[in-house]
Amino acid sequence: MKLRHMIAATVALLMAAVPVQAQQPYPSRPIRLIVPFPAGGAADLTARIVNQALSDTLGQPLIVDNRGGADGAIAGEAVRSAMPDGYTLLLATSTGMNAAPVLRKQPPYDPITAFTPISMVGKFGFFLFVHESLPARTVPEFLSYVRANPGKVNYATGNGTSVLTTAQLALAEKLDMQHIPYKGDAPATADLIAGRVQVMIGTPGSAMPQVEVGKLRVLATMLSRRSPLAPDAPTAKEAGLTGLTITPWGGLFGPARLPKDVVDRLAAAMKVVAARPDVRAALDKIAFELQSSTPEEMAAFNKDQLEIWRRTTKAVGMEPN
């Protein structure tokens, strides 16, 4: 017994002599940023620009991990189930946080309780495009033409945001158009360019170059200010489209129960990024309106948009599937 006590005492003395390693400040290793869309799309391009700036600010690399599919729910589930340590983050979008929970009978997760809001990243630029064959160069001319030709104009949609925004436009302006849904903006834009559909509210992507050569026209932007990509196109508000309340947004989120010090560190870093003119200029080129927010503001905005989606889907008669 005496020998056992002597050994225990010796071990205790040795342990006391070893200095306790201080906990390394966050972040101390690379961070994985999960993006809910494939490489090359608007969300991916945005993530890569923001991610480089965040890396500069945080002093650690952010690695983009594209997890497309299921309207953003695959990426959302990957982050929801991750360790809440700040090393797995989500570039959340309105598709995954608002559309997927509202448009499904069995929502993939509760977007309010399953995640920790960190900061707004900004607003995606959606535009009202028309094919060159449509005799309309302004929004009033477009509305007049559609009303004069009920049921004869086809409109394309490539994601949940474009589906609901166009349905909201049709309801507010009393327009009778035929809906042609697509699995993504790319195939929708291809048919718009070919003239198989005549109207699309969507991201610029491959559509904007066709505006430059005259095959398509852009009548308005859904952003709060005019886009450098189409400086002559008015905002929806300027064009008199006041009934559109759907906002295509992007925000930074982590898993639920993310520690406050980690949240505050990331929100502060995003604030620094949002103040950089070079980052803003790079995002302007892809029609993304950069901005940051507090975690509380991000939470309130997400909740507000979720309610808008719920009200609007009921108003336009869209049923969850």
Sequence and secondary structure as in RCSB ss.txt:
>XXXX:A:sequence
MKLRHMIAATVALLMAAVPVQAQQPYPSRPIRLIVPFPAGGAADLTARIVNQALSDTLGQPLIVDNRGGADGAIA
GEAVRSAMPDGYTLLLATSTGMNAAPVLRKQPPYDPITAFTPISMVGKFGFFLFVHESLPARTVPEFLSYVRANP
GKVNYATGNGTSVLTTAQLALAEKLDMQHIPYKGDAPATADLIAGRVQVMIGTPGSAMPQVEVGKLRVLATMLSR
RSPLAPDAPTAKEAGLTGLTITPWGGLFGPARLPKDVVDRLAAAMKVVAARPDVRAALDKIAFELQSSTPEEMAA
FNKDQLEIWRRTTKAVGMEPN
>XXXX:A:secstr
 HHHHHHHHHHHHHHHHS       S  S EEEEESS TTSHHHHHHHHHHHHHHHHHTS EEEEE   GGGHHH
HHHHHTS SSSSEEEEEEHIIIIIHHHH SS SS TTTSEEEEEEEEEE  EEEEETTS  SSHHHHHHHHHHST
T  EEEE SHHHHHHHHHHHHHHT   EEEE SSHHHHHHHHHHTSS EEEE STTHHHHHHTTSEEEEEESSSS
  TTSTTS BTTTTT TT     EEEEEEETT  HHHHHHHHHHHHHHHT HHHHHHHHTTTEEE    HHHHHH
HHHHHHHHHHHHHHHTT    
